[in-house]
């Protein structure tokens, strides 16, 4: 089953499929140690990682397991980061959500706005019941994004990541269709 990567618009943002032209901006983002300090893998040091990332995007679309989109400012088309809906399992009606943004984009609500748009697409397009997301327990900003979207903290994965010898825990968040419907209708969550 193929899952076409959507192009979505919000008031400030455009979410679109990756193209080869995004390679430089993607490498700059994924090689920034400050951006990836809470990530489950080290910053990229090899340019070949761009090609593998792009191939994974195509594979997710082709096998129907997800969609990863560039997030850019609608007014300038400047690359802000990316958002992903992945691990789609139609049998369990579940998937995962993830995102990564340039430091210059932090604090403006772009992660919340883009994730909300991608979740709306997923809940509207698929018979989706549950979305899961994880955040490093040191990453309070990401936890706030998930909570604004209606995700509920479900537990902690103890010492689940070891990156460059640094051991960390992750919070597991879940969002159910019934919670999404109520959260999306509440104007305070916009």
N, C-alpha and C positions, 0 to 999 in steps of 0.2 A: 504494500500500500504506500503510495507516494503521498507526502504531506507538503504541499506547496508553501514555501516561505512567503509570508504576507508582506505587503507594504502597507503601513498604517500611519495615520496622521493624528496628532494631538494639537492642542493650541500652540505649543512651542516646538514640537519635535516631529521628526519624520523617522520612522522605523522602516528599514528596507533590507533586502538581501545583500550580503557581502558581494563585492566584485574584486577583481585583481587589483584595481586602483586603491583599495583600502589597505594594501600590504604595509606601506610605510607607517601609517597611523597605528595600525594594529601592532606592529613590532614595537613602536615607541611605547604604547600602552603596556604591553605584556612584558617589556623588559625593564619597567620602572620598579625598583625594589620597594619604594614607599607604597605604591599602589598594591603590590602583591605581598605586602608584609603579613597579611592574614589569609593568604591563599593556600591551597592544598598542594601547590607545586612551586618550585623556585622561579624567579624571573627568567625570562628567555635570554639566552646568550648567543644563540645561533639563529641566523636568518631563515634557515630551513624549517623552523617551527611554523612560520607563516603558511607555507605550502601544506603542511600537515593539518593545521587548523582549518584552512579553506577546504581541504579534502574531507575533513570530518563534517563540515557544514553540508557539503554535497551528499555525503553518505546518510546523514540524518534525514535530509529531505527525501532522498531516494528510497530509503527503507521505512520511511514514515515514523521515525522515532523522535523527531523534533524539528525545531526551527530556530536558527540563531540569526538575529538581525543587528545591523549597524544602527546605532542611535545617533542622529545628527540634529543640529539646530535647523529648524525649518527655514528660518530667515537667511542663513548663511551657508547651509550644507556642510558646516564644520563637524568633523568627527568628534563625538563626545565619549563613545564607548560602545558596548554591546549588551544585549539582553538575550537570554536563551530560554526556550521552552524545550526540555529534552526528556529522554527516558520515557516517552509516551508509551503506555501499555494499554491498548484498547480492551484487553480482557479484564484488567483490574480498574480500568478507567482512571488511571493515575499518571502523573508526570512530575517532573522537577522544574524548578525555576532557578535561574542564576543571572548574574549581571556583573559587569566590570566597567568602571568609568575613570577617565583621566582625572587627575587631581584638580585641574582647573574647572572641572564640572561638579565638584563636590559642593554640597550645601545649597543647591538651587532647586532641589526636588526632582531632578531629571530621572534618577533611578526609580523613584516612586511613580512618576508620570509614565515612563516607558514600560515599566513592569505592569502597571495597571492596564495599559493599552494591549500588551501582549496577552495578559490573563483574560481580558474581555474577549479578544479574538479566540483564544483557546476554549473558554467556556461556551461561547456562542457557536463555534465551528465543530466542536467534538462533543461526544457524550462523556464529558469529563466530570469526575466526581471529586477527585482529590489532587492537590498539588503540594509537593514537599519542597522545602528549601532548607539549606544549612548555612550557618554563619559561625565563624570562629567566635568563641566566647569573649574575646578581647575586642571584637568589632561591634561596639554599641551602635554605631551609625547604621550598619546594615540591619541590625536587629530592629531599629526604629522604622526603617523602610518596610520591612516585612510586617511589623505590627500595624503600620498605617494602612497596609493592604488588606488587613483582616486575618493574617496568619496568627495561629495560636502556638505558643511555645509548648512543645510536647515532651521534651527531654534533653538530656545531654549525652553526647557520645564522648566518653572519657578517653583522652589520649589517642584520638583516632587519626591524627595527622602528625607526621614527623617530616619536617622540611629542613634540610641542612642542619640536622641535629636538634632542631627546636621542636619540642613536643607540645601539642596544643589540643584543647578540647573543642568540640563543636556543639552548638545548639541545633536541635532539629525542630523545625516549624512545619505546621500543616495548615492547609486551607481547604475547606470542604465547599462544595457547590452551594449548599444552603447558607453558609457563612458569607460566601462571596456575594450572593444575591442581596443579602441584607446590608453588607458593607458597601456595595456599589451604589445602592439606593440612598445611602446616608450622605447628605451634602457636606458634612464635616470632614469626610474622608477624601475630598477632591484635592 
